Protein backbone atom coordinates (compact mmCIF):
# COMPACT_ATOMS: atom_id res chain seq x y z
CA UNK A 1 0.00 0.00 0.00
CA UNK A 2 1.24 3.47 -0.83
CA UNK A 3 0.82 6.01 1.95
CA UNK A 4 1.35 9.76 1.81
CA UNK A 5 2.67 11.10 5.13
CA UNK A 6 2.52 14.85 5.67
CA UNK A 7 4.32 16.38 8.64
CA UNK A 8 2.22 18.58 10.88
CA UNK A 9 3.33 21.08 13.47
CA UNK A 10 3.24 20.33 17.14
CA UNK A 11 2.21 23.47 19.04
CA UNK A 12 5.03 25.24 20.84
CA UNK A 13 7.91 23.29 19.30
CA UNK A 14 10.80 25.52 18.26
CA UNK A 15 13.53 24.88 15.66
CA UNK A 16 16.04 24.85 18.53
CA UNK A 17 14.26 21.84 20.05
CA UNK A 18 14.56 19.94 16.76
CA UNK A 19 18.26 20.65 16.20
CA UNK A 20 19.79 18.01 18.52
CA UNK A 21 17.91 15.22 16.71
CA UNK A 22 18.36 16.17 13.04
CA UNK A 23 21.44 14.04 12.31
CA UNK A 24 19.87 10.98 13.94
CA UNK A 25 16.61 11.75 12.11
CA UNK A 26 18.40 11.75 8.77
CA UNK A 27 20.19 8.51 9.57
CA UNK A 28 16.94 6.78 10.54
CA UNK A 29 15.18 8.10 7.42
CA UNK A 30 18.03 6.65 5.35
CA UNK A 31 17.54 3.26 7.05
CA UNK A 32 13.80 3.33 6.33
CA UNK A 33 14.60 4.25 2.73
CA UNK A 34 17.04 1.34 2.47
CA UNK A 35 14.36 -0.95 3.93
CA UNK A 36 11.92 0.10 1.18
CA UNK A 37 9.47 1.76 3.57
CA UNK A 38 10.29 5.37 2.70
CA UNK A 39 10.16 5.57 -1.08
CA UNK A 40 10.34 9.34 -1.64
CA UNK A 41 11.12 12.25 0.67
CA UNK A 42 10.34 15.91 0.02
CA UNK A 43 10.01 19.23 1.77
CA UNK A 44 7.03 21.41 0.96
CA UNK A 45 7.98 24.43 -1.13
CA UNK A 46 5.39 26.64 0.61
CA UNK A 47 5.85 25.63 4.25
CA UNK A 48 8.66 24.01 6.29
CA UNK A 49 7.31 20.47 6.53
CA UNK A 50 8.34 17.03 5.28
CA UNK A 51 6.24 15.03 2.85
CA UNK A 52 6.98 11.31 2.63
CA UNK A 53 5.79 8.68 0.18
CA UNK A 54 5.74 5.37 2.02
CA UNK A 55 5.24 1.73 1.09
CA UNK A 56 3.73 -0.44 3.84
CA UNK A 57 1.32 -3.33 4.27
CA UNK A 58 -1.01 -1.16 6.37
CA UNK A 59 -1.44 2.24 7.98
CA UNK A 60 -0.44 0.65 11.28
CA UNK A 61 2.86 -0.55 9.79
CA UNK A 62 3.53 2.95 8.44
CA UNK A 63 2.76 4.47 11.85
CA UNK A 64 5.17 2.05 13.53
CA UNK A 65 7.92 2.97 11.07
CA UNK A 66 7.36 6.70 11.57
CA UNK A 67 7.43 6.20 15.35
CA UNK A 68 11.08 5.14 15.00
CA UNK A 69 12.05 8.58 13.69
CA UNK A 70 13.66 10.55 16.53
CA UNK A 71 11.53 13.67 16.01
CA UNK A 72 8.36 11.59 16.20
CA UNK A 73 9.68 9.50 19.09
CA UNK A 74 10.44 12.67 21.07
CA UNK A 75 6.98 14.12 20.36
CA UNK A 76 8.37 17.04 18.36
CA UNK A 77 6.59 16.30 15.06
CA UNK A 78 3.63 14.22 13.92
CA UNK A 79 2.33 13.05 10.56
CA UNK A 80 -1.05 12.85 8.88
CA UNK A 81 -1.22 9.56 6.98
CA UNK A 82 -3.24 9.26 3.79
CA UNK A 83 -3.68 5.80 2.22
CA UNK A 84 -3.57 5.88 -1.57
CA UNK A 85 -5.22 3.61 -4.14
CA UNK A 86 -4.56 3.22 -7.87
CA UNK A 87 -6.33 5.72 -10.10
CA UNK A 88 -9.34 4.01 -11.78
CA UNK A 89 -10.02 6.74 -14.35
CA UNK A 90 -8.07 5.14 -17.20
CA UNK A 91 -10.24 2.03 -17.06
CA UNK A 92 -13.33 4.19 -17.52
CA UNK A 93 -11.72 5.83 -20.54
CA UNK A 94 -10.04 2.90 -22.21
CA UNK A 95 -11.99 -0.21 -21.14
CA UNK A 96 -13.79 -0.45 -24.47
CA UNK A 97 -12.35 -3.44 -26.32
CA UNK A 98 -12.49 -1.67 -29.68
CA UNK A 99 -9.85 0.80 -28.47
CA UNK A 100 -7.19 -1.89 -28.10
CA UNK A 101 -5.09 -3.27 -30.91
CA UNK A 102 -4.95 -7.04 -30.88
CA UNK A 103 -2.53 -8.68 -33.34
C-alpha positions as CSV (number, residue, x, y, z in Angstrom):
1,X,0.0,0.0,0.0
2,X,1.2,3.5,-0.8
3,X,0.8,6.0,1.9
4,X,1.3,9.8,1.8
5,X,2.7,11.1,5.1
6,X,2.5,14.9,5.7
7,X,4.3,16.4,8.6
8,X,2.2,18.6,10.9
9,X,3.3,21.1,13.5
10,X,3.2,20.3,17.1
11,X,2.2,23.5,19.0
12,X,5.0,25.2,20.8
13,X,7.9,23.3,19.3
14,X,10.8,25.5,18.3
15,X,13.5,24.9,15.7
16,X,16.0,24.8,18.5
17,X,14.3,21.8,20.0
18,X,14.6,19.9,16.8
19,X,18.3,20.7,16.2
20,X,19.8,18.0,18.5
21,X,17.9,15.2,16.7
22,X,18.4,16.2,13.0
23,X,21.4,14.0,12.3
24,X,19.9,11.0,13.9
25,X,16.6,11.7,12.1
26,X,18.4,11.7,8.8
27,X,20.2,8.5,9.6
28,X,16.9,6.8,10.5
29,X,15.2,8.1,7.4
30,X,18.0,6.6,5.3
31,X,17.5,3.3,7.0
32,X,13.8,3.3,6.3
33,X,14.6,4.2,2.7
34,X,17.0,1.3,2.5
35,X,14.4,-1.0,3.9
36,X,11.9,0.1,1.2
37,X,9.5,1.8,3.6
38,X,10.3,5.4,2.7
39,X,10.2,5.6,-1.1
40,X,10.3,9.3,-1.6
41,X,11.1,12.3,0.7
42,X,10.3,15.9,0.0
43,X,10.0,19.2,1.8
44,X,7.0,21.4,1.0
45,X,8.0,24.4,-1.1
46,X,5.4,26.6,0.6
47,X,5.8,25.6,4.3
48,X,8.7,24.0,6.3
49,X,7.3,20.5,6.5
50,X,8.3,17.0,5.3
51,X,6.2,15.0,2.9
52,X,7.0,11.3,2.6
53,X,5.8,8.7,0.2
54,X,5.7,5.4,2.0
55,X,5.2,1.7,1.1
56,X,3.7,-0.4,3.8
57,X,1.3,-3.3,4.3
58,X,-1.0,-1.2,6.4
59,X,-1.4,2.2,8.0
60,X,-0.4,0.6,11.3
61,X,2.9,-0.5,9.8
62,X,3.5,2.9,8.4
63,X,2.8,4.5,11.8
64,X,5.2,2.0,13.5
65,X,7.9,3.0,11.1
66,X,7.4,6.7,11.6
67,X,7.4,6.2,15.4
68,X,11.1,5.1,15.0
69,X,12.0,8.6,13.7
70,X,13.7,10.6,16.5
71,X,11.5,13.7,16.0
72,X,8.4,11.6,16.2
73,X,9.7,9.5,19.1
74,X,10.4,12.7,21.1
75,X,7.0,14.1,20.4
76,X,8.4,17.0,18.4
77,X,6.6,16.3,15.1
78,X,3.6,14.2,13.9
79,X,2.3,13.1,10.6
80,X,-1.0,12.9,8.9
81,X,-1.2,9.6,7.0
82,X,-3.2,9.3,3.8
83,X,-3.7,5.8,2.2
84,X,-3.6,5.9,-1.6
85,X,-5.2,3.6,-4.1
86,X,-4.6,3.2,-7.9
87,X,-6.3,5.7,-10.1
88,X,-9.3,4.0,-11.8
89,X,-10.0,6.7,-14.3
90,X,-8.1,5.1,-17.2
91,X,-10.2,2.0,-17.1
92,X,-13.3,4.2,-17.5
93,X,-11.7,5.8,-20.5
94,X,-10.0,2.9,-22.2
95,X,-12.0,-0.2,-21.1
96,X,-13.8,-0.5,-24.5
97,X,-12.4,-3.4,-26.3
98,X,-12.5,-1.7,-29.7
99,X,-9.8,0.8,-28.5
100,X,-7.2,-1.9,-28.1
101,X,-5.1,-3.3,-30.9
102,X,-5.0,-7.0,-30.9
103,X,-2.5,-8.7,-33.3
